[in-house]
Amino acid sequence: MAALVVAVIIVMLCLYKPLGYIPSGESSKKEVTTYVTHVLGQGVYNYAQRQEPFDLVIPQERTEDIINLAEWPQESGGVKVSRPKSVFEPGEITLMGTLNIKGVDVFVTVTAEPTIDELGLLNLHLAKVKVGAANITLVARAIAAGVCKGRFDGTDTEKWESKIAGSLLNDEPFEPIFSVDKGRKEIRIERITLEHEKLTIRFVPAFD
């Protein structure tokens, strides 16, 4: 009986639906909004050309435009992932999404705490991973580390995928420098400010 009670509790925790999460429907990456093309794309390009500092402000409600650049749902290894929802709170970003595993929906939340250190390096600290109400951060980190090790094999550290994975999984900071205009200009993230429902990224010209 005790084992049955524990099993029921585990299932209830895994099927728990995070407060405020409403699964989104399917989308096509062809749905590119003017916010993405003009405010993000053209705006960043123009400031980079002028080589002057600028703040990129992303309201929480506009993150769906960015998420929609991918096609949803996505499926890999028999697991279907619905379109996630992002939440901005002071000091942290949370992604909430639904995983469909063999016909059963489970709700996953991933929380990261991005910071810029005194050397100007960006770290995307993975603070929490939850399935339903169950905290599986350590297990998720170990599984993801194994997957990433097989994919990157530690030989391509200059790729953004490797840098982001190393930061999320191992707290390895990296230089947040981006190329703009086909590599003719470079900009650096100087500061990241997370507030309730708002993300502000401070960019400055990157000089050698």
N, C-alpha and C positions, 0 to 999 in steps of 0.2 A: 504493500500500500504506500509506503513512504517513497519508493522509487516512482510510483505512478504520480504521486503529488508533485515530486520534483520535475518529472517529465512535463506535466501539465503547465507548471510555472514557467519552464523554459520555453515551451511553445507560445504561451501568452506573451512573454517578454519579446520573443522574436517577431510576433505578429502585431505588436504594439505599433500604433500609427502616431508619429510625432505630431505634436500640437501645431496647427497652422499649415500643415502640408496638404496640398491638394494636387494629386497627380495630374500632369498635363497630358494632352493628347499627342497624336503623331504630328510631326512637322517635317518639312523638307528644307534642306540647306539652300534651296533656291530662293527662299523667302528672306532676302537681304533687305533690311530696312534702311531708310535714309539716315537714321541715327548711326548705324554702323559705317555707312559709306561716307557721310559728310562730317558728323561730329567726331567719330573716332578716326577713321581712315584719313580723310582730307585734313582734319584739324591737326592731327599729329604730324602729318607731312608738312603742313605749312609752318608750324612752329620749328620743326627740325631744320627746314630750309633757312629760317631766320637765325638759327643757332642762338636762341635765347630761352631762358627757363620758362616753364609753363606748368599749370596744374590741369590734370585731366580728372574731371569729376564724373563719377558713374553712379547715378541713383540706382537703388536696388531694383526699382520697377523696370529699368532699362536693360538689366542683365539678361532678360529673356531674349532680347534681340541678339545678344552675343551667343547665347546657348543655341539659338535656332540656326546658327551657321552650320551645325552638324545635323545629320538626319536622325530622327528619333521615331520609334525605339531602336536601339542597337542591340545586337545579339552576338554572343561569343561563348563557345563551349556549352551551349544549351541554356545559357542564362540571358534573359532579355532585360535590358535596362531601359526604363522609361525616361522621358525628358526630366532632368533634375531641376530643382528650384534652389536659388541661392538666397542666403540671408546675411545681411551685414549687421554686426553688432560691434560695440567698442572693442577694438583689438583683435577681432576674429571674423573669419568668413566660414559659413556653414553651407554645405551642399546637402540637400535632401532629395532622395530619389527612391524609386520602387524597383526592386529586382523580382522578376518572375522566374522561379525555379521549379520546373516540372509542374506548372500550373498553380503554384502557390506564390502569392505576393508577400514579400517581406520589405520592410521600410528601413532604409539605411541613411544614416546621417554621418557626414565627415566634416570635422572642424579643424581648420588650420589657423595658425597665428603668425602672419608674415611680419618680419621685423628687418630693419636695416641696422647693422652694427656700426661701431665707431670707425671701422675701416671702409665703410660704404658697401659692405657685402650684404646680399639679401638671403635671408633664411626663411623657408616656408615650413615652420614647425608643425608637424602633424600632432594636434593636441588630443583628438578623440575620434574614434570610429565606433558607431553603435549600430547594432541590428535590432530594430525595435527599441526596447528599453535596455537591452543588454550591451554593456561596454565590452567590445572585443578589440580594443586598440592594439594590444601586444600581439594577439594572434594575427590580426589583419596586417600589421607591420611586417611580421615574419613571413607570411604568405606572399605579400607584395614584393618583399626583398628577394625572395627566391625566384619569382617571375621575372623581375627586372634584371637579376643577375644572369639569367639565361638569355635574356634579350639583348642586353648591352655588353655583358661580359667584361665590363670595366675597361674597355679599349677605346671607347669613343666619348671621352669626357667632355668634348667641346660641343656635343649636341645638346640642344635644350632639353630633350627628353631625359638625358642622363643627369643633367644639372638639377632639374626639378625632382627627379626620383631620388637623387642623393640627398637633396635638401629635406624632402618630406620624410624619407625613411631613416636617414642617418644624421639629420641636423647638420648637413654640410653646406655652409654658405657659399654663394657664388657671386661673381660680378654681374649686376643686372644691367648690362649694356645691350642695346638693340640697334640693329642696322636699319636705316630708312633710305628710301630712294635708291634701291638696288645697291646698297652698300656705300653710297657716296657720303652719307651723313650717319653719325652715331649719336645716340642719346642714352643717358643713364638715369635710372630711378634713384632719386636722392632721398625721397621720403614717402612713406605709405601711411595714410591716416584713415582708420576705420571708425566710423561713427554709426549710430542707429540709422539703418537704411541708406547709408552713403559711404562710398569709397572715393578717396582723393589720392591720386598719384602725382607726385612732384617729379617732373623730368627736367634735367639740365643737359647741356651739351657735353659730350664725352670727349675729352682731349687726352692725348698721349702724355 
